Amino acid sequence: MVLWTVIRYILYVVGTFLIIYLILPLLWKVWARFLDASYKPSKWDQIAQPQPNQIQATVPEVKVDESGSYEIAFGEGRTFSGGTLQIHFQGQWYHAHPSADSSNGAKALRLQSIEKKSDSDEFENCEITSMKWEIEGTSIPIHCNIIIYPNQPIIKFQIKFPEGLKDVSTGKYEDLIFKFPCFNLEAPNRKILGYRDALFCPPIRKIPKKGIHGPVVFYDNDLNSVVFGPMDHFMIAYTKKDGAIFHGLEGKIKEIPETFEHSCLFLLTKGINQAIVQWCGYLHQYHGTEPKDPYADPIVANIGFWTDNGAHYYYRKEKGMNYAQTVQYASEVFKNVGIPFKYYQLDSWWYQKDMKAIWKIPPFSWLGRLIGGGAYGGTILWEVIPEEFPDGLKALHEQIGLPFACHARWFSTKSPYLQKYKSALGKTAGLPMDPQFWNDLMKQSAERGIIMYEQDWLRTTFTRVPHLQEDINAAENWLTWMAEAADRNNISIQYCMASSGTFLYALKLPAITNARVTGDYHARVTKQFFYPHFSQTNIIAWGIGIWPSLDCFLTTKTPLSKGLYREKYPEQMTLLSNLGGGIICPADKAERVNKGLLMKTCTEEGLLLKPDRPITANDLMFKINQKPYIMDTWSQKEDRFWRYIFVVNLWPRRVKDPTLTLRELGYAETGVIYDFFSGEIREIGPDDVIKLKLKRMEHKYFIFVPFLKEGLALIGTPEKFVTCANKLIPKVKTDSSGLDLAIEYSPNSSLKLLIYSRIAPRDVTLTDNSVSVNWDYDTSTQKLELILHFSTSNSTEVSIKFNE
């Protein structure tokens, strides 16, 4: 009887595990629908169609009446009207126009004055309309400014609290403590692209009940766009819609300090990608910052090996080895095979956590690996587990000769750090709120060979530690202290599980060079879960100036005999990661890493070859269309663009128009189109049709190459996904007789170049005698192939002369 009970229990546990394992892909497919804001047929198609006379203006017009109500006009039949101000104070709402909103029993804000003046700021000359209000029954002042800039497409809305304001909390996070601006949209700009306050900054087609962190794009069917969002206090600022559209700070804030001010920015523009990037450009100007360089730190610049959730080595060791020995073993395999990994990522398995014993025992240990790191508890000490790293992390760093990128999570309430340093506590997490903690942690990290700190569970920490929501400056202090300490110790930071507000705050911090922009990888997850999210969140990453990560992935098609955990599309994952311009994260068992595939992303020395900006969903994906899913990016050389176009059939039932033209993609250029995988090259103009016969999940990778002069186009190297990366070919120059190229590559290696030319070449010469070249011209295909052989040098200039 006891034996039968045990058997039934085992069958129950195993059966439950198998059911979860098998249904998870279906759940991910459903979840994927909430991670995509591209076009989908809806009632808004008709509402968002502008009439012929509804031309969007390029400069907004502001009208303020004597009651303090304001209106923004931006073309015929396009307004934000009924503008007002609302403040929450001592459990009561105060309204600038209480008669217009009697639903919440609001009291009055008393208008003291309206003044207009000319001034200048970071956006140059401006006209300021200043409205000074007082809360009814008090003398507490609140100042609201609407600032316009002659001949510029922007408006700055600014609210100031000269004496501060106490007791402002609404008690609910989603009920904001003030609403300014607050107005009604009357325009065909009814479609929305925003980013939810959720893990990994997912895109969304509407403003949800909780509101949107970061920018919101209101656009019509012709992609006339209005962008609106915060200029500061990104962690706590929201835009919401409840009849009216309004902006403010989250509702758990208890007090507004003296002299506090908050601003948000309104922008008129065209398109989707341009809209967000241009809006972020104004933020850079406002804060005096610059986008991060694509080679900002060794992690972003080079290829490395990853072990996070979804990886083979995630909470898994080689048989009979501890974690340190497993890292050493994998590193030796990579050296022997010749894969030029430049760093090793250590995920949450390396440090001490408040982990329940049950998650260490099969089958729960297997389930833990399946559902991710949340099962493993908060950080006790950000130190190695002694039995797994008996000689410590510094010794391992010296043994393998590589630096580390190291994962970090929320802190357990049992962590000794919370007693040693001034801290904030929640029920299930704590957080040291002391800059000295971060100084100590980052100094210690640098000494142990850590060059990147991966701050995971960002939004989880924010929601689990009430102090971060209740104090108006706490969240930004936390991130600032962390980043400044990292910067002092030459450590960069990756943000992971961040909301869009956290993404925006990275704009102000030099140490944050990259961020994860998709959910955790699993080989069996539908790519609909990853690709739209990646390519649409990349738009805001591009604007902010941080480099995105698609997460880890397996580079080899694991045979079914090895288990159900297998990757079907390693080529797509590698290509998209490379075109993202950020970190590439191979994560196989050491012997199964696909060297040939990875070497298409980097030089022989491991330097990544990148486009100039992250790949994003093309604007066409937000128009009414029935095409496959299209993403693109580019390399720019002076005024010419090499455009990398990735097309994949994610939703076969939607695809009724399997064609494409360059003009539809926004390229009014002529040149050649190069099919990377077939090698086919043909000349193309803006209106020439590209036919796309793709089955489900099939893809095409095209490179549009501009003519350098009539009939001459440089494809670059067909051996690399980014064929004309600026790190590879930094200079291209033509004259009446030929083409001159600067080439940079690895010593003791060879590189193939491909050129399309209607005219046969006469001669090919090099400036460096240590580099040699073989070349061949095919008159039937008009392809010129060159193979450069580098010995001691890593650069040369190539001069090609053509027959006239």
Summary of the structure (lengths in Angstrom):
residues: 804
radius of gyration: 28.3
end to end distance: 94.7
largest distance: 94.7
contacts: 2794
relative contact order: 0.08
helix: 25%
strand: 34%
